[in-house]
């Protein structure tokens, strides 16, 4: 791992802990602030008011270059020794949809990749999608909006493409979070026909992308499989119900290498009503591509076999 200065290390621990544990932090701190405000604390009342405003202000969901190029991202990338290997050649007029694996508790690799898009292909923008819960909490919703993240739904995929941007999707979503374990790298892909269908309807070229290390930065206590009752409830709520921890028993991610690898593009033939056979054909190509990426490009520290559910 890359060495860090004391300041960078402490900053990374604090900021990443708040980033990954933001939901828990808000849930824990809000009752205390309410109690203090009720007893006359002006500071607590002001913090609550600011949080309330930030929870409901409108968001642009546009990549903000000034934010993604600031020094904070360099510190975060160094903390994970984040590396990337890609040979993407964006062709003008073509649409691209990144299928990204795996999700992990927090898709840290995908998050960090927002800061290197300009390095990979100057002038190009890639917008991701996320569950609605991401946009329910103050500050977190602003951060995700500043890197161009949209609510995960079919309408927004089309909206991103109409802006002239590429789309990044994590097909496994919440279901994939419940597959995390120490023995295998497991991704949820075989049932994602609708995601593939969306790519075909948009005439997008699919770019399979693997983020090695995503599933190793936290320890999971209740990963019971994608078909477990808690996974199904989480998908209904569009929010994960999870118990996890990292360094010091807190939601601070472990220092573990992260590596982004992109595979060969998978072109699609645009169709407003693609046949089931064609959707299955493209999905099978994505599955094969994911297996190839994993077997040929996995770092030496990744010794677990890949399982595709």
N, C-alpha and C positions, 0 to 999 in steps of 0.2 A: 504494500500500500504506500501511496505517496505520503511523505512527511508533511505535517502541517505546523504552522506557527501556533503558539499558545492561543493567541487571539482568534485565529481562524478556527481552531478546534473548538474553543468555547462557544464561538458564535454559531458554528454549525450545529453543535449539540443543542443549544437553546432554540435556534430558529427551526431546525428540523423536528425537534420534539414538539414545538407548538404547531408546526405545519401538519404533522402526522397525527397528533393527538388533539387537534383543534376542537373536535366535537366534544370529546371528554372534558376538555378545559372549559368550554363554554357552559356545558351542563353543570359542572361542579362550581364554577365561579358565579354564575347568575344568581342562585339563591342567596349567596353571601352578599352580593351587591344589593339585592333587593332588601335584605334585612338592614344593611347599613343605611341605605337610602331612606327606608321607613323610619329609621332612628335619627334622621336629619343630616346624613352625610352628603354634602354637596358634590364632592368628588365622585362618590359612588353613583349618585343620580345622574351626573354628567356622563359618566362612562356608559351607563345603561341607555341614556338618550342617544349617544353617538352610535352605540351598537344597534339600536332600533332603527335609526336612520340608514345605517349601512346595510341593514338586512332587507330594506325595501327600495333602495335607490335603483334606478334602471341601469342596466349593464349594456355595454356596446358589443362585447364578445369579439373584439378585434385584437390581433396581435400587436402589442405595443413595443416597438423596437427599443426604445430607450430603457424599458424595464428589462427585457430579455437579454440585453447586452451589458447590464450593470454588473459590478464586481461580485454581488451576492451569488450569482450563478457560478462564477469561477470557484468560489469557496465550496459550494455544494458539490460541484463536479469533482473537485480535489478530494473531498471527504470520502467519496465512493470510488475514487480513481476511475471516473467515468471515461470510457473509450468508445469509439465508434468506427465501424468499417462499412463503407457504402460507396457504391459507384452509380448512384442514380443520375440519370441524364433526363431532366425534365424537357419534354418537347412542347413547344408552343401549341396551344389549342387542344392539348390532350388533358384528360382528367385522370387524377391518380387517387387511389384509396389505399392507405396503409392499413394492413391487417396486422395488429401488434400483439405479440405474445411475450411473456405471460403477464397477468394482471398484478399478482402479488396482493398483499394487504393494502399497500399504497403503490400505485404504478409509478414508482420513482424514476425508473429509466425513461419512460415516456415523458414524464414531467420535465426532466433535465434536458431531453432532446429538443424541447422548445427553444432552448438557448443556443443551439448549434445549427439550426436550419439555415441561417444566413451564411454560415461557414460552408455548409454542404452545397447550397445553391443560392447564391446572392440574388436578392429580389423576389424570391419565391416565399409563399406563406403556406403553412400547414396548420389547420385547425382541428383540434380533437373534440371528442364528445364525452360527456360524463353524466352519471346518474343525477337526478334532481336534487338529492340530498346535498350535493356539493354546493349548490347555490342557495342553501337555506341558512348558512351561517355567515355572519359578517367577517370581513377581511379575507377569509378563504374564498368566498364568491368573487371578490374583487380580483384576487390573485389569479384565479382560474380564468376569469374574463380577460385579464390583461395578456394572457398567453393564447387567447383566441378560442378557448373551450366553450362549446355550446351544450345545451341540454341534449341528451341522447334520444333522438327520435328521427323518424324517416324524413319529416319535413325539413329539419335543420340540415340534413345531409345535402339535400337539394339546394338549400339556401347558401351553404358554404361554397358549393361548386359554382353557383351563379355569381358569386363575388370574384371568381377566378382563382380561388384557393384550392389546395388539395385537402383531403379529409383523412384523419387518423382515427381508427376505431379499434377498440380492444374487444374482439368478438366474445371472449370468455365472460366478460363482465363480472357481476356479482357471483354468479354460479361458480366461476373459476376460483374465486377466493376460498371456497370451501374444499378445494382439492389440494391445498398446500400441505405438504408433508416432507419429512426428512429423507424418505427413501426414493421418491420419484419427482420428476418435474412434470406436472400434469396440467394440460390445457383443455379447455372445454370448447370444442370446435365442430364436431361431427353433426350437431343438430342446428348449426347456424345457417340454415338455408335462407332465411330472410335477409341476413346481412349480405350474403352473396347475391341474392336477388336485387338488392338495392344497388350494388355495384354494376350489375348488368343493366338495370333500368337507366342508370346514369351514363352508361357507356364508359365506365372507368377502368383503367388498368390497375390491377391489384398488385401491391408491393408487399409481399410477406416480410415481416420484420420481427426479429427475436431480440428480447432484452434479457440477456443472461444475468442472473443474480437477483432479479426482482423478488423472487419467492424466498430469498435467504436473509432478508434484512430485518425480519421480525420472527418471533416464535409465536405459533398459533396454539390456542388452548382448545378450540372447539371446531376444528376442521373435520367435518363429519361426512363429506362427500356432497356432490352437486345435487343429489336427489334426497338429501336428508330434510327433515321437516323444517329445521332452522334455515336451511338454504332456500326452501320454497317460500317460507314466510318473508325472508329478506327480499326475494325477488318481487313478491307482491307489494311490499312496502317501498320497493326501489331504494332500499337502504340496508347496508349490511349490519347484522347483529353479531358482533364478534368480540372475542376476548383475546387480546394479543399484547405482547410486550417486547421491548428491545433492551437496550443498555440500561443498567441500573434498575431493571424491572419497570421501566417507564416507556412511553411510546416514542422513544428515541431510537432511530434505526441503528442497527449494528453497522460498523465500518466493514463493508464487504464490497469487492469490486463489482461494478456494473458495466456491461458491454452491449452495445447496440450493433446488430448485424442485419443488413438488408439482403434479400434474396433476389432471384431473377424475376422480372416483371411478368405478370400473368394477364395478357390482354383479354378483353371481353368484347363481344359483339352486342351493341346496344339493342335493346328490345323493351318495349313498354309492357309486354306480357310474355316474359321468357318461359319456355316450357320447363316442366319439372326435370326432364332429362338433361336439359342444358344447365340448369342450376346445379344439379348433382355433378355434372361433368366438371364445372368450374370449382365446386367445393372440393371435389377429389383432388384437383390440381393444387389447391391451397394446402390440403392435408399433406400431400406428397412433398410440397415445397417446405412446409414446416419441419417435416421429418428430415429432409435433406439438410436444411439449415442447422438443425440441432446436431446431427451426426457428423457433419463436416466442419462446423465452425465453433462448436462449443469450446470454451476455454479449458485449460488443463485442470482447473480447480472444480469444474462441474463434472462429477463422476456419476450422477444419478441418471438412470434411463428415462427417456421421454415416454409419457403415456398420453394418448389423445383420446379424450372421452367424447 
